Amino acid sequence: MKKTYFTPKNELKGSCYFEFQIGKHQILNSGHWLDNSLYLHMDRIAPFTRLIIGTHPNKTRGFDYHGITYLNRDDGESMIKNLREFGTLLASGKNIFQSLEAMKLYDFTIDNWHEGNTTSKLKLDIVKNTAEELANWAEKIFTKNKFISICGI
């Protein structure tokens, strides 16, 4: 099995994780920390935020760090395409920043500290595997569901 930056639910420590949920998040019905969700620590999300896009209630399109980002099938197809392209660029030997620049998606919505001290320390092969796993997971989810919800920290 390829190593990724996703954390299994039983290994979560604290609440600094982005939760990728199947379907449209409903606080009263599903809540958080679901067994079938994917979990990505806040220190690992930076390269993926601009690849995800999506929407959040009453705001413009984009990734919401502190709320819920909804992906419909069109958003999902775009994300899957972006993740696969990103993985291919990383496999070519480019670093994370070169790969995102090549995709014209370097416009991170994170502060310089996070970008400089966390993203640059991520291992390229694990970032690539994480992108591939998220793309494969999303592709599978959208065969039966209309939405993916990403719950922020």
C-alpha atoms as one frame of an Amber mdcrd trajectory, in Angstrom:
protein
   0.000   0.000   0.000   1.321   3.443  -0.918   1.994   5.882   1.908  -0.226
   8.989   1.904  -0.805  11.931   4.221  -4.330  10.776   5.067  -4.793   9.811
   8.712  -6.997   6.828   9.621  -9.876   7.795  11.916  -8.535   5.659  14.774
  -5.220   7.591  14.679  -6.652  11.126  14.829  -5.091  13.261  17.545  -6.959
  16.473  18.280  -9.267  18.261  15.871  -6.863  19.867  13.384  -8.045  17.731
  10.474 -10.008  18.442   7.344 -12.698  15.818   6.946 -13.681  14.737   3.421
 -17.251  13.437   3.799 -19.453  11.528   1.404 -22.562  13.546   0.505 -23.752
  16.935   1.641 -22.787  17.617   5.259 -25.749  18.005   7.587 -24.835  18.901
  11.153 -27.935  17.358  12.719 -27.893  14.113  10.741 -24.260  13.164  10.231
 -22.043  15.413  12.312 -18.293  14.910  12.101 -15.677  12.185  12.395 -17.503
   9.651  10.250 -16.062   6.187   9.653 -16.188   6.497   5.850 -14.499   9.930
   5.689 -10.925  10.788   4.693  -8.894  12.904   7.120  -6.045  15.246   6.191
  -4.140  17.200   8.869  -4.047  20.981   8.543  -0.258  20.831   8.064  -0.750
  18.684   4.964  -3.631  20.428   3.166  -1.730  23.382   1.610  -0.817  21.879
  -1.790  -4.375  20.647  -2.319  -6.515  23.694  -1.505  -6.346  25.269  -4.964
  -6.819  21.885  -6.631 -10.093  21.336  -4.787 -11.967  24.619  -5.493 -15.664
  24.001  -4.571 -18.160  26.385  -2.978 -19.218  27.318   0.495 -22.493  28.885
   1.679 -22.901  32.616   1.063 -19.331  33.029  -0.143 -17.457  33.028  -3.411
 -16.048  29.875  -4.934 -12.974  28.526  -3.246 -11.713  26.402  -0.411 -13.020
  27.314   3.057 -10.495  26.565   5.830 -12.911  27.241   8.674 -16.266  26.176
   7.245 -17.627  23.580   4.894 -16.635  23.353   1.250 -19.160  21.565  -0.973
 -18.155  19.812  -4.169 -20.853  18.899  -6.670 -20.123  16.541  -9.576 -18.805
  19.333 -11.819 -16.511  20.548  -9.033 -15.508  16.932  -8.414 -14.579  16.334
 -12.043 -12.474  19.493 -12.006 -10.777  18.481  -8.748 -10.063  14.956 -10.010
  -8.539  16.376 -13.212  -6.434  18.862 -11.191  -5.247  16.183  -8.752  -4.238
  13.818 -11.555  -2.401  16.597 -13.413  -0.650  17.608 -10.182   0.397  13.980
  -9.556   1.789  13.705 -13.071   3.772  16.917 -12.655   5.182  15.727  -9.315
   6.153  12.398 -10.885   8.122  14.347 -13.504  10.519  15.546 -10.797   9.119
  19.029 -10.259   8.778  20.207  -6.685   5.404  21.125  -5.185   5.733  24.823
  -5.992   6.952  24.244  -9.567   4.065  21.844 -10.144   1.472  24.293  -8.871
   3.063  27.143 -10.844   2.932  24.992 -13.962  -0.790  24.616 -13.356  -1.175
  28.366 -12.703  -2.619  27.464  -9.317   0.078  28.790  -7.011  -2.322  31.316
  -5.503  -2.371  29.715  -2.036  -4.800  31.154   0.461  -2.474  30.415   3.365
   0.020  32.555   5.196   3.743  32.617   4.426   4.681  30.763   7.603   2.562
  27.763   6.695   3.707  27.809   3.085   7.388  28.115   3.891   7.660  25.902
   6.942   5.180  23.132   6.225   4.573  22.717   2.527   8.269  22.707   1.654
   8.853  19.853   4.133   6.284  17.535   2.565   7.715  14.541   0.739   6.899
  14.670  -2.964   6.158  10.966  -3.369   3.713  11.038  -0.449   2.056  14.218
  -1.783   1.691  12.490  -5.165   0.191   9.379  -3.543  -2.196  11.559  -1.510
  -3.350  13.368  -4.663  -3.906  10.033  -6.405  -5.819   8.551  -3.462  -8.068
  11.612  -3.166  -8.761  11.556  -6.917  -9.585   7.828  -6.834 -11.769   8.214
  -3.729 -13.686  11.174  -5.220 -14.178   9.363  -8.528 -15.685   6.400  -6.682
 -17.884   8.621  -4.484 -19.316  10.555  -7.437 -20.518   7.350  -9.109 -23.202
   7.086  -6.384 -23.383  10.536  -4.731 -24.015  14.108  -5.869 -21.792  15.829
  -3.291 -18.608  15.640  -1.255 -18.304  17.916   1.772 -14.989  19.059   3.193
 -15.315  20.146   6.806 -12.694  22.733   7.769 -10.888  23.116  11.047
